[in-house]
Amino acid sequence: MNHSIYKIVFFFFVFSVFVSCQEPIANKPLNQEQRDFNGVYTGDYLSRLAFPIGGIGSGMICLEGNGAISHVSVRNKPDIFNEPFLMAAISVKGIENGAKVLEGPVPNWKVFGNPNTGNGAGSSSYGFPRFEKASFETKFPFGIVKLEDKDIPMDVSVTGWNPFIPSDADNSSLPVGGLEYTFKNTGNKALEAAFSYHAENIMRVHESAKGNSVAGINNGFLLKQSCFPDKPHYKGDFAIFADDNNAVVDLCWFRGGWFDGRSMLWKDIQDFTFQNDTVTMNSRGASLYVPFSLQPGEEKTIRLMMAWYVPHSNMRVGLPPVKNSSPETCKPGSGCCPDLSDIYYEPWYSARFKDIKEVVSYWSMNYNDLRQKSDLFAQTFYNNSYPEEVTEAVAANLTILKSPTVLRLKDGRIWAWEGCADNSGCCSGSCTHVWNYAQALSHLFPALERSLRETEFVDNQNEQGHQTFRSTLPVKSPAHGFHAAADGQLGGIMKMYREWRISGDTEWMKSFYPKVKQSIDYCILTWDPKRIGALEEPHHNTYDIEFWGPDGMCTSFYLGALNAIVEMGKAVGDDVSGYSGLLEKGKRLMETELYDGEYFIQKIKWQGLQAKDPVAGASVGINMNYSDEARQLLEKEGPKYQYGTGCLSDGVLGVWISEMCGLKGILDADKVKSHLLAVHKYNLKTDLSDHVNPQRPSYAIGKEGGLLLCSWPKGGALSLPFVYSNEVWTGIEYQVASHLMVVGEVEKGLEIVREVRNRYDGRIRNPFNEYECGHWYARAMSSYGLIEGLTGIRYDAVDKTLFIDSKIGNSFTSFLAVDGGWGQAGLKDGKPFVDVKFGNIDVKKVFVSGKETELE
């Protein structure tokens, strides 16, 4: 073989290696490059990382993996791609290239592909020098960015956070955030430097908007937009200030054309020219500078505090249009129409604080105390014995509570979307069948979770017991023209039991018991009129369709709800014999007729029911659309959108929710375990390359792995199974993983958790934004159930009893949150202990693996 042939062979070898290296990450086995769970994010793993900062229901900003601020969503709605000009910088005197933006490299995906990048991203700060390397780690609610650069002889870090203190809902709902910039001189010479922060007026609603201005506050500035006569929701303020009295504040950037303002801004940063210009109505933005010096080895932290105040919105959901509300004919307080708060959503903090100045004052006065308590929570939570992937999954999804998915009403109640679209909420009304899965709020902020029950059973339930599964905004009595959601309404009954046991407030439960009884009676009459013990009539559910005939998933909800009403009824002295008899009948039916010997199935039934023929369409369900060809399918297979003999990952979901609520043993344990093992065996895929998904494929795609919603391993696949059946949802993955742990299959549960967190590793998806129908999707808070799955730790405030059923050995430490306190609990050489860190946890009795024992 001659040399030219060798060259050709070598060329193709190099080219093939190059092509393989350019292969999209989604088409590569992720385990080849897997990062450590609950570890540090670096390099490509920083690309999509954005960590929410903001109070519950107050809006958010995000600290990105490189230190940038993005996702600025402070106007009572999401604004996912809002990355305005907000920039921190450092300038060190006497050092070549000593001026840098306090951020790492710009992620490649931002350079081209985003809106405006075709014109060069001229509105960004991307063109300024920045640090060479960045890394990110989290100790929720703290996100920590570390920056490195050969030109800057400093260790630099940025810590972003906001108050998050379980059981203290109000301080955890503040519209604030903190950014702490720490600098340590690592050289052998003294350094003279200046930190600076620069912000355009991010509250200005659009380029031509009038009424926007910049004002000075102590050691900082205020970015303002006044309201328009017909748009009160335009009004908004954003404050940025430092805790350093040496701060110099520039309230008016250089005015001119083209890129004059930013050109002069960078010149000021480089030259240590600290302008102190007076404010004007035409100011495009403002800056603050903090000069400082560091001796070798010396360290300084500059705390930057942010606060916002947007007291009004134009959000109104599920209600008829407002009449007589034009500004010319109707003004709040005029008597001709209700106040704005009765027409549109207004945030909780607008009732707590009268203006931005009060927010700023409270934040600055209480910063140290709130930080100490938030840090205590972080230390308490992270000092656990969980596998790292579990710690990561639980903590990552607590960010949902800080995202625009969650709103908090003026009266303090929670109202939530299912998730966030890019510029609006997605799927409204604290949807009961989605929030069923979420376990975090009920333990961390029990009063807020109880407010959801109050809305469901008071505002959303009529005299017949029908619950609308989406509440209006503002919350009012809704119309009752559409189906109730079987899983949502039955799940609410189980959760009412849970809230009673978590709160210990029996009088509260008793006050709701008539409503709860009314609800279960409606469910029986509507879906089980023959009282067979299963939901036979068509029943709406979380897949946005109706199941026809008895199925394992919704019947397990039915049994759980019957069990809950029996236990609550006993506590109030009610005769529950009818419910308990129906419960036993339902258990027998599900364990025989709905169990195929390995897993639970559905018996499709559409004839001989009270319901109309499925072809009736909208009167029966949504999006039925029975064309001529669909009618042929109906005759052959039954109604569209069923699962029949499929292995459904949610097939015993009601049993898991019962477990999480403290209701045990509603079905034969061996059969439940067999179902879960089948789900793991048939539905967990480590490579989806050959999987067919005509629905929404980007949740898991290519060589990524995930748990399918359903499969048909024994045949019988339907032509048009229930919608979403081919998809992968993290909320379902976590509940199955948790349930596997409950039944002792810890490693199989962990396999599922690892697949989820490998997909959300920062390269393709944001590790702190698990999405489904929208960003920060509420269902993903099922991950909190992993704690109970591993440890069996549950506190019953009614009986003041702690339960422990460990699946991770005889010596472990777990986080424990109860109503009014939190700390750690676990086992030391098989002996139980409780270490209270905040508030109170009153334990009178302890059961370990079902046996009563004494605390250490």
N, C-alpha and C positions, 0 to 999 in steps of 0.2 A: 504493500500500500504506500503510495507516495505522500509527500508532505501536504500537498493541497487537499488530499482526501482527509488527512488527519485534521486539517484546519476546518474543513466543512463539518466533520463529525463534532469537533470541539465547539464550533459555532452553534450547532443545533442543541448540543448538551447545555451550553450556557443559556441559550434562548429558552429552552424548556424549563430550566430552573427559574429564570426570570419570570416566565408566565405563571408558573406555580406560585411564586411569591406574590404575584399581583392578584391572585384569586380572591374574590370577595370573601370577607370573613364569614358571612352567612353560609358560604359553601365549603367551609373548612371545619373539620371536627374541632370544636372549641376546646376540648380537653388537651389539645396539643399546646395551647398557649395559656392555660388556665392560671389566673391570678389566685392568690391566697384569699379565701373567704374572710370577711371582716378585717381585711388588711389594707395596705396602702395602694392607692391607684396612681399609676405613673404612665408616661408615654401615651400610646393609643387608648388606654383605658380611661384617660381624662376627657376624651373627645366629646362625649355627649353628657358628661356629668354636670348636673345642676341641682344644688341642694337648697330646698325651700327654707326661707327665713320669714317668719310672720306669725301672728297669733291665730288662734282658732277662730275662723270666721271673719278675720280682719283683712285678708289679702296677703300677698307675699311679694318678696323679691327672691332671686336665687343667686347663691354664690356658686360660680362654676368651678370646675376642677383646676383651672389655671388662675383663679382669683378674680375673674371678671364678674360683673353683676349683670344679670339678664332676667328674662321672664317677669319684668316689672308689671305686676298685676295688683294695683292698689285701688282701682276704681270699682270695687265690688263685683268684678268679673275677671275671668282669665284673659291674659294677653300674652300668650305663650312665646311669641317671637318678638316681643317688645324688648329690644336691647338698646336703650337710649345712651347718649354720651354721658357715662358715669365712669370716672377714671381716677384712680389713686396713683401717685408717683413719688419717687424718691430722687433726690439730687444730692450727690456727695461732692463737696468742694475739692478741687485740686486733683481729681481723678479723671483720666481720660475715659470717655463714655460713662461718666458717672451719673447721668440722668436716665432713669428707666421708669416705664410704667410698671406698677406693682402687679404684674400679671405674667404668667408663662406664655409660651408660644400660642398663637391663634390656631384653633383646630382647623384642619384642612377643609372640612365641609363648609366652613363659614366663608372661605375665600371665594368660592364660586358656587352658586346654586341657590343661595338665599335671595329673597327679594332685595333689589338694589345692587347686588354684586355685579350684574352686567354693566353697571355704570361705575364700577370701581369701589363700591362700599365707602363712598365719600363722607357719609355721616358717622362713620365709626372712628375708633381710636386705634385701629389695627396698624396704622402706618408709623406709630411711634415706637422707639426702641423699648424692648421689654426683656424680662429675665429669660435665660437660656433654658432652664428646667423648672418644672413644677411637679409637685406631688400632692395628693389629697388623702386625708383619712377623716373618719367621722367617729365621734363619741356623742351620738345624738343626745341633746339637740345642738351640739357643736359640730361645725365643719371646719377642718383645719387645712389650710393650704401652706405648703412650704416652698420657698423660691430660692433658686441658686443661680449665680452668674459669676463668671471668672473676673469680671470688671469690678464687682462690688464686694469689698471685704467684710461682708456681713452675713450672719444667719438671719433670714427674713421669714416671718410667718404671718398669715392672716387667719384669724379665727372669727367665723361668722356664727351668730346665734340669736335666739330670742327666748324669752322666758317660757319654760315648759315644766310645770310642777304638778304632777298628778294630784287630784282632789282640789287643787286651787284653779278652778276654771277661769275666774276673772283675770288673774294675773297671767294666765296662759292664753288669754284672748286679746292681749294688747296689740295695737297696730304699730309695732316697733320692731327694730332689729339693731343688732350691734355688730360692728366690724372692728376687731382689735388687731392693730398692726404692731408687730414686735420686731425690734432690730437689735442685734447683738454684734458688737465690734469683734471680729475674729482676727484682725490684724495686730501689728505691733506698734501702730501709730494712732494718735488721737484723730477722730473724724469729726468734721463739721458738716452737718447735713440738714436737709429740709424735707419733711413729709408734706405732701399736698393732696388735696382732694378737689375734684372739678366736676361740675354737673351743669348740663344745660337745663333749662326749665322743663323738666319731664312732666309737669302737670298741665302744660299748655295743651289744649285739646286738639288744635291743628295750627298750621303755619299762620293763617290769617286771623286767628282768634284774638279778640280784644280782651282786656281785663286780666292779662297775665303779667306778673311782676315778680321781682325779687326783693326780699326784705332781709334786714339783718336781725339776728338773735345772738345771744351771748355765745361767743366763740364759734359762730356758725352762720348759717343763712337759711332762709325760708323760700321755697319755690311755690308760687301761688297762681291759682286760676280762679277768678271770680265767676259767679253764675251768670247766665244769660237770663233775661226776663222770662223766657219760655222754656228754659233748660236749667232748672235748679241743680240737676245732677252734675253739671259741669264744675261746680264749685269743688275745689280740692286744694290741699296744702301738703307739702312734703318738706320736712325739716332735716337738715344735716348739720351736726355740730360736734365739736371735740370737747374732751374734758381737760384741755390744756389752756391755761390763761395766757400763754404766749402766742396763741393763734392770731394770725393776721387774716382778715377776711376781705376779699375783693368781690363786691356786689355787682360789678358791671364789666364784662369782658370787653376787649377792644372791639369797636364797631367799624365795619367796613364791608367790602364786597368779597366775592370769591371765597378764599380760604383764609382771609385776613385774621379772623378771630382766633382760630386754632393755631395758626402760625405764630402769632404773638404770644399765645398762651404757652406754647412749648419754649419759646425764647425766654419767657419769664421763669419757667421751671429750670432751664439750663443755667440762666444767669443769676439765680438767686434774687430775682427782682420781685419783691412781694408787693403787688399793687394793693391799694386800699381805696379804690374808687367808690364814689357815692352811688347810691341806687338810682336807677331810672326805670321808667315804664317800658323802655325798649331793650332792657337787658336780656341777652340771650342765655346767660348763665352766670354762675358764681363759683368762686374758689375759696378754699381756706388753706393756709400754710402754717406749719408748725416747725420752726427751726429748732435744732437740738444738736448737742455734741456728745460724743461717746469716747471715753477712754478705752484702751485695749481691755477686752473682756467685759466691758460694761454693756448693759442691756436697758432698753427703754420700750415701753408699750404706750402707744397712742390709741386711745379708745374713741372711735367714731360712732356716734349714736344717730340713728335715723328714726323718724316717726312720721306718720301720715294721718290725714283726717279728710275723709270724703263722706260727708254726713247723709247724702241723698243718692238715690239711684233712679233709673227709669225701668227697673225690673218689676214685672207683674206677670205672674204665671198661673194659668188655669182659671182665670177669672174673666168676666166679660169686660169689654173695653170701657174705659172711664168716660162717663158722660159729663158734659158741662164743665170741662176741666181746662178750657183754654185760659191763658193768663189774662185775657181781656175781660172775661166774664166770671172767672172763678179764681180766687186767691185763698190760700190757707188762712183760716181764721175769719173769713168773710161771712161764713154761715151758709153759703150756697153749696158747699161741697166739703167732704172730709179733709182733714189735714193730710199732708203728703204721706205721713207714716201709715195712714190707713189705706193709701192708694198704691204706694210702691214700697219695695223693700228699703229699709234703713238699718244700718248695722248696729249691733249691740253697743259698740264703743261710742256711738253718737249720743246715746242716753247716759253713758257713764261720764263723758267729758263734753264740755260745751264747745270747745274749740281746740285748735292745734296747740295753743299755748299751754292748756291744761295737760295735754298728753306729754308735751316736752317736759313740763315741770315734774310730772309724776315719774316719767322715765329716768330723768337725771337724778332725782332724789332717791329712787328705789333701785337704781341699777345694781349696786353692789349686793344688796340683799337678794334680789331676784337672780343674780348670777350665781351666788353661793348656793341657793336652793336648787337651781337648775343643774349646777355642777354636782351637787349631792345626788340628784336623781341619776345623772349619767354614771357616776361612780358606782352607785348601788346597782343599777341595771347591768352594767358591763362586767361587774365582778360576779360572773355566773359560771356554771359548769356545763353550759349547753355546747353542742358542737358549733363551730364557728359559722357554718352556713345558716344555722338557726338564728343565732344572734344577729347576723346580717339581715336575714329576711324579716325578722320582727322589727328591728330598728328602722330599716329602709322604708317600711310601709307606715310607720308612725308619721312620716312626712305628709301623708294624705290629710291628716288633721290640720296641717298648716297651709294646705293648698286651697285654691279657690273652689274646690269641690265642696267645701264646708262653709256654710254661712251661719251667722248667729243673729237671731232676731233681737229687736230692742228689748223684749221682755225676758231675754236670756235663753230662750229655747234654741235648739239646733234645728236647722233646715238645711238640706243638702241635695246636691246633684248626685247622679251616679258617678259622673266623671266630668272632665272639662274638655270641650272642644277648644280650638285654638283661640277663639275670641268670644266664647260664650259658654255657659254651662251646658252640659249634655245630659238629657233625660232627667226630668225634674222631680221634685217632690219627696225627697227622703224615701225613695222607692223601697217598699217593705221587702220585696223579694230579693233585692240586691243587698240591702243593709242587714238582712238575715245573717249573712256570712261574717260580717265585720264583728270582731270580738274585742278590739282594743278599747273603744270608748267606754264600754260598760264597766271595765275594770279601772281604767285610768281616771275617768271623769264620770262617775256613776250618775251624778245629778243631771248631766247633759244627756246621757242615754235615757234616763227616765223621762226627760222632756219629749223624746220621740214617742214613747208609749202614750204619753198624755195627748199628744196630737192625734195619734192613731185612734185611740179609743174614745176621745171626746169630740174633736173637730171633724175627723174623717169617717166616723161611724154614724149611721142613721138609726132610727128606731127599730128597724127590722134586723139590725146587726150587720148590714152590708158595710164593708170598709172600702173606701177609695184608696188604692195603694199609692197614689201620688197626691201629696198635699199641695194646696195652693200657696202662692206667695203674693202678698202677705197671707198668713194662715187664716182661712175662713172656712165655713162649712161648704164643701164642694158639691158639685152635681154627682148623682149616683146612677148615671146612665150606662156605665160600662161595667163589665164583669169585675168582681173582686178577684184578687190573685190568691189562689188556694194556698200556695206555699208562703206567701207574704202574710196573710191573715192568720193562718195556723201557727206560723213562726212567731208572730207577735204574742200569741197566747203563751207559748213557751218562754218567751223573753220577759213577759210580765212576771212569770214565776221567778225567773232569774233575777230581775231587778228587786223583787221582794227579798230574796235570800241574800243578795249583795248588800242591800240597804239595811236590812233588819227591821224595816218599818212595816209592821203588820197592819197598822191602821191605814197606811197609804194603800196597801194591797186591798184591804177590805172596801175602801171607798171606790175602787175600780171593779170590784168583783162582779157587780150586776152587769156592767158593760162587757166584761170578759165572758160571762155566761151567755149574754145576748149574742156575742160574736160566735161562740162555738155552736150555739143552737142554729144560727144562720148557716154555718158551714155544713152541719148535718142535714138540714132541710134542703139545701141547694145542691150538694154534691153526693150525699148518701141518703136520699129520701127513703130508700128501702131498708136502711139501717143494717147493711151487710157488714159494716166495719171497714169499708174501703171507699175511696172516691171513685164513683162509677160514672156520674154525669160529667160532661166535658168541663175541665177545670183549667183556668188560665194559670200560667206559671212564669218563671224567670226567663224562659226561652222565648217569651213574647208570642206564645201560641197556646192552644188548648190541648191537653191530653184527653183522649176519649177512652173511657174504660179504666179499670183499676191499674195503677202502676206503683212500683216500689218506692220511687222517690216521694211522690206526694202522699201516698198512704203512710209512709214513715213519718211525715209531718203530722198527719191526722192522728196517728197513735201517740206521738209526742205531745200534741195539744190536749188530747183526751187525758193523758197521764197528768199533765200540768193542771187541768181544771179539777181533776179528782183531788190532787194534793191541796190546791187552794181552797176547794170546797170544804174539805175536811177542816181546814183551819178556821173557816167562818161558820161552821156548823151546818152546812147545807147537805141535803140528801144528794149524794153523787152516785147512787147505785146504777142509775141508767147509763151514766158515762162509763163507769167501771165495767159494766157488762158489755158495752159496745167496744171498749178497749180490748177485752179478752177475745171477743169475736173477731176483731180486726187482726189481732196477733195471729190467731189460727189461720185466717184466710191468707195473710201475707206469707206466712211460713210454709204454706202448702200450695195454694193456687198460684202465687206469684214467685215461687222459688223453683228454679229449674234443676236443682241439685248442685249447682255451683254458684249461681248469682241470681239476684232478683230481677224480674222482667216486668213487662207491661202486657196485659191482656186487652188488646184493642177491641173496643165495642162501640158501635155507633147506631145500632138498631135496638128497638125495645126500650128506649130511654125516654125520659120526659123532654129532653132537648129536641129541637127541630133537626131535620136532616142537615148534614154539614153544608150542603149546597146552598142553604139559606144565606150563607155568606156573612155579611157584616152583622146580622142579628145573632150570629152564633160566635164569631170570633173576628180577629183582625187579619187582613191580608189573605183571606181564604182564596178568592179568585178562582172559582171552579170553571175553567174553560171546558170545552167538549172533551179534550184529551184528558183533563184532570178528572172528569166524571168517570171516564173509563178506568183510571187508576183507582178511584174510589170503589168501584165495584170489585176490583181485583184485590186491592191491598187494604182498603179502608180509608179513613180520612187522611189528608196530607198531614205531615209534620208530627209523626208519632215515633216511638222507638221500638215497640214490639219486643222481639227476642234479643235486642241489643244489650250489651254490657255497658250500662250507664255509669259514668264516674260519680254522678250525683245520686246513684241508685238508692243509697241509704242515708242521704243527707240529713233527713229528719232525726235519725238516730244520733248522728254526730252533734247536731245542735242540741238535742236532749242531753247528751253527755256534757257539753259546754255549759248548759244551764243547771247541771246538777241533778238531772232526772235520769236514773239508771235503769237498765234492764228492760227496755220496751220490746226487744226482740231477742230471739235465741242468739246467744253470743257466738256460737260456732258458725251459724249461718251468716251472721254479719261479717265475721272474719273471713269466711270463704268468699263473700262478695268482694271485699276489699282486696284480697289476694288476686282475685280474677281481674279486677280493675288494674292492678299493678302489672299483672302478666300480659294482658291484652291491650291496654290503652297507653302504657308508657312506652314511648318511642325515643330512641337515642339518635335517630337520623330520620328526618322527615323528607328526604330527597324524593322518594317515590310515593309520598302520601298525596292523595288527591284532595284538594280543598277549594271548591268553587265559591267559598263564602268570604271570609276576611283572613287572608293568609299571613299577614305580617306579624301576628302575635308570636309565631314560631314558624320558621321557614328554612328550606334547604337542609343542610346537615345539622341544623340545630335539633335539639330534642325537646320533648314536652309530653304532657299527658293529654290525650285526646278526650273530648267530652264523651264520646261514645264509639263503640266498635261492634261488629257483628261476627264474632269469631266462629259461631256455629251455623252461619248462614242466616237467611231470613232478612238480609239487608233490604230496606225499603227504597223505592225509587226516589221518593222525596221525604227523607226523614226529617225530624224536627230541625228547624233552622239553627245554625251555629254548630251542628253536631260534629262537623269536621274540624272545628277550631280548638285552640288551646287557650285556656283562661287561667291566670295565676291564682285567682281566688278559689277555683275548684281544685287546682293542684295542691294548694296549701291545706284545704280542708281534708282532702284524701290523705295527705301526708300525716296530718295531725291524727286522723282517725286510725291510720295504720299504727302509729305510735301508741295510741290508747290500747289497742289490742295486742301490743307487744312486738310488733314488726317495725322496730326502730330503723334499722338499716334500709328497709324498703321505703320508708317514709323519707329518709334522708336522700335517697337517690332522686326522688321527685324534687325535693327542695334544691338540690344541686343543679338539676336541669334548669329550673327557673332562674337561679342566680347566675348561672353561666350565660343565659341569654341577656340578662341585665347587668353586664359587666362594664359598661361604659363605652365600648367600642361602637356598637350599633344603637343601643338603647341607654337611656339615662338610668343608672342604678337606683335612683330615688324617684322614679316615676313609672310604676307598673301600670300599664294602660290596658283598657279593654274597649268599652264604648266611650273613649275619651281618656285624657291624661289623669293621673292620680285617681285611679278607679277604686271606688269604695270597697268592692268585693275583696280586694287584695288584703284588707285588714283581717281576713281569716288567718293570716300568718301568725297573729297573736295567739291563736289556739295551739300553736306548736309548743308553747310553754306548758300548757296543761297536758298536752299529749305526751311530752317527755317525762314530766314530773308528777302528774296527777295532783298537783297542788291546787286546792280550791278552798276558799274561806266562806263559811256560812254564818252571816251576821245574826240570823234569827236564833240559832242555837249556839253561837259563838264557838264554832267548831272548825278546826283546821283538818283538812283531808290531804293525805300524801299517798300517792301510789306510784312510786318511782319506776321508770323504765331505763334509768341511767345509773343504777348502782345504789349502794348503801351509804355513799358519802357524796353529797353534791350540795351546791348552793344555787338557789333560784331567786329571781325577783318576785316579789309578792306585792300587789296593790289591792287595797280594799277601800271601802267608802270611808274616807277621813284619815287614811294613813297608808304608808308603804314602807317596805324594807326588804329584808331577805329572809328566806326560810329554806329548810332542807333537812338533810340527814347528815349526822356525823357518826360514822360507824353504826349506822342503823338507828340512831337516836335522833328524834326530831328536835329542831331548834327554830326559834323566831328571833330576828334581830330588827327591831323597829328603828327606822332612820328618820321618819317624818310622821307627825300626827300620832294616831293611836291604833293599835291592833289588839283587840281584847279577845284573847284565846282562853277558853275555859276547858275545852276538850280537844284531844288530838287522836285521829285515827290514821294508822300507817298500814297500808295494804289491807284495810278492813278491820284491823284490830286496834282497840283503844289502848293508848299508851300515854306516858307522861312526857312533858317537855323536858329537854335537857336543862 
